[in-house]
Amino acid sequence: MRNDNPTVYSTEHGRICPQCGNSISKCTCKKQAVRPRGDGVTRVQRESKGRKGKTVTLVTGAPLADKELRELLSDLKRLCGAGGALKEGVIEIQGDHRDIIFEMLKKRGLTVKKAGG
């Protein structure tokens, strides 16, 4: 792993991965991690630990492909009027929107459960 001012472009090789130093086509650090298969239950929870007191709503265990997860993220951000991200198969929506997200996922036909307190 390279930390000291990594090269990100070379006229000979094109774009270069800043982590491993290989060309993007031969990058070893960007391989897709396989998400573990869940039990088919989508869980919606509220979390604020490790986020400097800021609350986020997490959606985990959704049995959807990556493209469908990105579309769901976009729909949830639009519905809640908040920002969000998709990190390793977990959807994060900024703010406490657990009830709204729970109802939307239920209407979409997913098996949904509220998790946490």
matplotlib code that plots the C-alpha trace (Angstrom):
import matplotlib.pyplot as plt

x = [0.0, 1.4, 0.8, 3.3, 1.9, 0.7, 0.7, -2.9, -2.1, 0.6, 0.9, 2.1, -0.5, -3.4, -5.3, -3.5, -5.1, -3.7, -4.0, -2.2, -0.2, -1.4, -3.3, -7.1, -7.6, -5.2, -6.2, -6.1, -7.8, -11.1, -12.4, -16.1, -16.7, -19.4, -22.1, -23.2, -26.7, -29.1, -32.2, -34.4, -35.5, -34.7, -33.9, -34.3, -32.5, -31.5, -27.8, -25.8, -22.7, -19.4, -21.1, -20.5, -24.1, -25.6, -28.4, -28.6, -31.1, -29.6, -31.2, -29.5, -30.2, -32.2, -32.2, -31.5, -28.8, -26.3, -28.2, -31.5, -29.9, -28.7, -32.2, -33.7, -31.1, -32.1, -35.8, -35.3, -33.2, -35.9, -38.7, -36.9, -35.4, -32.1, -28.6, -27.4, -24.9, -24.5, -21.6, -20.9, -24.6, -25.9, -28.0, -27.4, -29.9, -29.0, -31.5, -34.1, -36.5, -37.1, -40.9, -41.1, -38.5, -40.2, -43.6, -42.1, -40.2, -43.3, -45.3, -42.6, -43.3, -40.1, -40.2, -39.2, -38.4, -37.5, -34.2, -32.6, -34.3]
y = [0.0, 3.4, 6.4, 9.1, 11.2, 8.4, 8.7, 8.7, 9.1, 8.0, 8.7, 5.2, 3.3, 5.7, 6.0, 4.4, 3.3, 5.4, 2.5, -0.4, 1.6, -0.7, 0.5, 0.7, -2.4, -4.4, -2.9, -5.5, -3.5, -2.7, -6.2, -6.5, -7.9, -10.5, -9.6, -12.3, -13.7, -12.6, -14.2, -12.3, -9.7, -6.1, -4.3, -0.5, 1.0, 4.3, 4.9, 7.7, 6.0, 7.1, 9.9, 12.8, 12.7, 12.9, 10.4, 8.2, 5.6, 2.3, -0.1, -3.5, -7.0, -5.9, -8.8, -6.6, -6.4, -3.5, -1.5, -2.0, -0.8, 2.4, 3.0, 2.4, 4.7, 7.4, 6.9, 7.0, 10.2, 11.8, 10.7, 11.8, 15.0, 14.0, 13.0, 9.4, 6.8, 3.2, 1.6, -2.2, -3.0, -0.9, 2.2, 5.2, 8.0, 11.1, 11.9, 9.9, 8.6, 5.1, 5.1, 6.7, 4.2, 1.3, 2.1, 2.6, -0.7, -2.5, -1.0, -2.3, -5.8, -6.4, -8.2, -5.4, -5.3, -2.4, -3.1, -1.4, 0.8]
z = [0.0, -0.9, 1.3, 0.3, -2.6, -4.9, -8.6, -10.0, -13.7, -16.1, -19.8, -20.3, -18.2, -17.9, -14.6, -11.6, -8.3, -5.5, -3.0, -4.7, -7.4, -10.3, -13.3, -12.8, -15.1, -12.9, -9.5, -6.7, -4.0, -5.7, -6.1, -5.3, -1.9, -1.8, 0.6, 2.9, 2.3, 5.0, 6.4, 4.0, 6.6, 5.9, 9.2, 9.8, 12.7, 14.1, 15.1, 16.5, 18.0, 16.5, 14.5, 16.9, 18.1, 14.6, 14.0, 10.9, 9.8, 8.6, 6.3, 6.3, 4.9, 1.9, -0.6, -3.6, -6.2, -6.1, -8.9, -7.1, -3.8, -5.5, -6.8, -3.4, -1.8, -4.3, -3.6, 0.2, 0.0, -2.1, 0.2, 3.4, 1.9, 3.4, 2.3, 2.4, 1.2, 0.3, 2.2, 1.8, 1.1, 4.0, 3.2, 5.5, 5.5, 7.5, 10.3, 12.1, 9.4, 10.7, 10.6, 7.1, 5.7, 7.4, 5.8, 2.3, 2.4, 3.5, 0.6, -1.7, -0.5, 1.5, 4.8, 7.2, 10.9, 13.2, 14.9, 17.9, 20.5]

ax = plt.figure().add_subplot(projection="3d")
ax.plot(x, y, z, "-o")
ax.set_aspect("equal")
plt.show()
